[in-house]
Amino acid sequence: MARIGRGYDRGMAGQDSPESGPRPIPRRAFLIGRTISELVARAPFLWPLVRGSSRRFWERRAETWGERSSVEHLAPLAAALLEVHPEPERAIDIGTGLGDGALLIAREFPHARVRGVDFSDEMVRRAQARIGLDPDGRVAFKVGDAANLPYEVDSFDLVAQLNVPVFFGEVARILRPGGHAIVAASWGTETPFYTSEAALERGFQRVGMERIAAGESVGGGTYFVARSRAE
Ligand SMILES: C[S@@+](CC[C@H](N)C(=O)[O-])C[C@H]1O[C@@H](n2cnc3c(N)ncnc32)[C@H](O)[C@@H]1O
């Protein structure tokens, strides 16, 4: 099978070692991921057509997803968080998977309450198991679809997502005035769930948000930071 990219499937078959490097992305998985990202960015109303198969795919991947973690995985999110001022009080990681992004945000912003949401029950169960019972309730995970998030208007002052298709309307809806949105891709243009900088700029503009930063992290990851207008 034709293969492209690096990292996305890192370690999935125990092939990950300093000698072999991360396992490349199967071309089919790359094309499906890219098609879904484009579809969601341009025509989010078509999402129900692929939602079921996409969710089943991620339910199956939950068991092995953690094996592909690598240094570059979180690097673009970490770089984007440096652009967020002041420190958020409430933050969310959409499509959190096993919760890596949410846990990074919680570490970088020690006073923030952080939520992680994912439409895969199994991902959320595993993410929640990583933190156990958090007595302060500072970090928590919940099942929910990025297309129809189970949160009120103006719930967060930071909405982040790493390697996940972008539903601009929902990001803008749950973000408070003046809040930040981050869209990051661990392997830049080689990431299956990648949305181009131009599409991000257009999409955020459409929902009344402005770009404040974009860049590349160590390892070729990319990030984009937008802000909603203050009232
Ligand atoms: C490529 S993984 C990324 C996981 C995590 N952000 C990371 O980088 O490790 C994509 C994740 O997004 C979730 N996802 C995809 N589409 C979603 C949607 N519409 N709503 C909520 N979660 C979604 C999947 O279940 C999966 O956990």
The ligand as an SDF file (V2000), in Angstrom:
LIG
                    3D

 27 29  0  0  0  0  0  0  0  0999 V2000
   -6.4740   12.2120   15.1800 C   0  0  0  0  0  0  0  0  0  0  0  0
   -7.2660   11.9570   16.7090 S   0  0  0  0  0  0  0  0  0  0  0  0
   -6.5630   13.2480   17.6820 C   0  0  0  0  0  0  0  0  0  0  0  0
   -6.6960   13.0310   19.1660 C   0  0  0  0  0  0  0  0  0  0  0  0
   -5.9480   14.0780   20.0000 C   0  0  0  0  0  0  0  0  0  0  0  0
   -6.4110   15.4090   19.7440 N   0  0  0  0  0  0  0  0  0  0  0  0
   -4.4880   13.9510   19.7050 C   0  0  0  0  0  0  0  0  0  0  0  0
   -3.9470   14.7260   18.9380 O   0  0  0  0  0  0  0  0  0  0  0  0
   -3.9050   13.0080   20.2550 O   0  0  0  0  0  0  0  0  0  0  0  0
   -8.8570   12.6210   16.3440 C   0  0  0  0  0  0  0  0  0  0  0  0
   -9.7850   12.5950   17.5530 C   0  0  0  0  0  0  0  0  0  0  0  0
  -10.9030   13.4250   17.2720 O   0  0  0  0  0  0  0  0  0  0  0  0
  -12.0740   12.7470   17.6120 C   0  0  0  0  0  0  0  0  0  0  0  0
  -13.1030   13.3110   16.7310 N   0  0  0  0  0  0  0  0  0  0  0  0
  -13.1490   13.2750   15.3750 C   0  0  0  0  0  0  0  0  0  0  0  0
  -14.2320   13.9220   14.9370 N   0  0  0  0  0  0  0  0  0  0  0  0
  -14.8870   14.3770   16.0370 C   0  0  0  0  0  0  0  0  0  0  0  0
  -16.0860   15.1150   16.2470 C   0  0  0  0  0  0  0  0  0  0  0  0
  -16.8490   15.5210   15.2350 N   0  0  0  0  0  0  0  0  0  0  0  0
  -16.4400   15.4020   17.5030 N   0  0  0  0  0  0  0  0  0  0  0  0
  -15.6970   14.9990   18.5640 C   0  0  0  0  0  0  0  0  0  0  0  0
  -14.5640   14.2830   18.4360 N   0  0  0  0  0  0  0  0  0  0  0  0
  -14.1730   13.9820   17.1860 C   0  0  0  0  0  0  0  0  0  0  0  0
  -11.7650   11.2700   17.4160 C   0  0  0  0  0  0  0  0  0  0  0  0
  -12.5980   10.4360   18.1810 O   0  0  0  0  0  0  0  0  0  0  0  0
  -10.3260   11.2090   17.8780 C   0  0  0  0  0  0  0  0  0  0  0  0
  -10.2240   10.9780   19.2540 O   0  0  0  0  0  0  0  0  0  0  0  0
  1  2  1  0
  2  3  1  0
  2 10  1  0
  3  4  1  0
  4  5  1  0
  5  6  1  0
  5  7  1  0
  7  8  2  0
  7  9  1  0
 10 11  1  0
 11 12  1  0
 11 26  1  0
 12 13  1  0
 13 14  1  0
 13 24  1  0
 14 15  1  0
 14 23  1  0
 15 16  2  0
 16 17  1  0
 17 18  1  0
 17 23  2  0
 18 19  1  0
 18 20  2  0
 20 21  1  0
 21 22  2  0
 22 23  1  0
 24 25  1  0
 24 26  1  0
 26 27  1  0
M  CHG  2   2   1   9  -1
M  END
$$$$
